[in-house]
Amino acid sequence: MRSAAGTVSTRNSKAADPAASGCADGRRVGFHTFGCKLNQVETEALASSFKSQGFSIVSAEDEAEAYIVNTCTVTARADHKARALIRGLARRRPRALLLVTGCSAQLEAAALEALAPNIVVVPQAEKSRLLDLPGILRSAKGLPGAAQTGEALHRGGPADPFALAAKALTFHTRAFLKIQDGCDAWCTYCRVPAARGPSQSLPMTEVVARAAALEADGHREIVITGVNISAWKEGALRLPDLLRAILQATGKTRIRLSSLEPDAITTDLGQVLAHERICPHFHLPVQSGSNAILGAMKRRYAIERVAEGVSLLRAVKDDPFIAADLIVGFPGETVEDFDATRRLVDVLGFSALHIFPFSARPGTAAAALHPMVPERIRSQRAHELASVSRGRRLAYARAWIGREVDVLLENSAKGRLLGTSGNYLKVSVAGAPNGASGRLARVEISAAEPSCTGVFLSFRP
């Protein structure tokens, strides 16, 4: 068995019965992804690799010869949900290969591989090695065992976090472009730097080439993603320079940013965000409205800087959708600190909130901070902000009734096409013709309760 640090970790096990595996024909691989958009991007790349070599892609609920579970470790709940799914899969599919990767796999390899003998743990740092798995399965006589699979993966080329780029999309209509990985911030509550390592940036020339290729393949939205896209750099070049280059290399596709650090919203960036093809939708990991708590978190800004950033975003875009991440119940958070967060939400008028009750993560500085806020109070504060978020999201949507938006049509349900507008309204569209998925359409919003509905007007170029 190999350790989790920089290697593929496996358990010794007997190979599955080839006759029962179905490896020689009817190959099927099941996927399940936990966590962030970046994990979703990397799952898309793995699914694309399997599809290109003749495998069928199914969900983790379906029967398959192999499963890939992409884990998250942001919260204790994320770890728990992943382990529960993995245990269930191992129990239901004891003859299948079960590959576990992602951030939890990087930090908890031994615990995960101990769950069942058919598990192969592939740490986050080695995730790109899974691109070799289709070839390994195709060349094997029958379905290889966990130890054999782990050894074969480890014999592959060097791991490259930017090799995980999907050539075709399986689970999404919107294309994702990973420009950055890792983090140097080491906020006191976060395990991501330990799981994904220091910040790395994909060179500008490669980012631009991938963006142009996605547009050439017909994608009409590209989501720029990474652990912290605000940290992208190449020499003296920074994110505004990269976005200008992407806009110059493309001509039709709209660009959406996955998230922006509040202190990265500068005048220079604002000038680029004003471009008509940059979506008026911004997600900010604010985390708290209390400067005392932000300091304890070791965030790199104060609430005054958050307010400046939000003001700039509203200045360059017409009524943008601005969402915020918030952690409630951080150690030492008083009633006054929570009230400061509530006031910040009210004053800045966020359109939606993503609320995380504080979760003490092993190995983080915050896990040792005191006093701990009781779990009951954390839950109460999260529930209160969740109610605020529902009201704000609905109020934002209602403000767009009678107005026109551009919607990327994504899938269909009950005779209507579903899609996402540039300002992140989830829209059910009536009147769009069949076969319109993947196209941009002009839609008039007609109602917004409980979710937006709209009427198709025309296609956009």
DATATA-V243658 format. One line per field, one symbol per residue. psi: psi as a letter, one per 20 degrees, with the letter a starting at -180 (. if undefined). Layout:
BEGIN
psi = ???
END
This chain:
BEGIN
psi = pqrinjrpprqpqqqqohhihkhhrkpppqqppqbrhghhghgggggggghikjqpprriirprhqqpoorqkhrhhggghghgggggghghmiiqpoppaahhhhikgghgiihqijpopoqgijhihihigghghhiqoapqrggggggghhiarqqohjimopiqpgiqhpqpooiqrrqjglqiipighhhiarpqppqghhggghghhgghijpjppoprrgnhhjpqociqaghgghghghhirihpqpppgqpphiinrggghhghiqhipplppppmghqjphgghghikqkrrhhhggggggghhhiqomqooqqpppqkqpiorhhgghhgggggggilqhqpopoppooppiqhhhjqqqppqhghggghggghhgggghggghgghijpirqqppopgrqpljqqqaprhkkpopopqiqrqjipiqpqpppphrlpirqqrppgrqq.
END
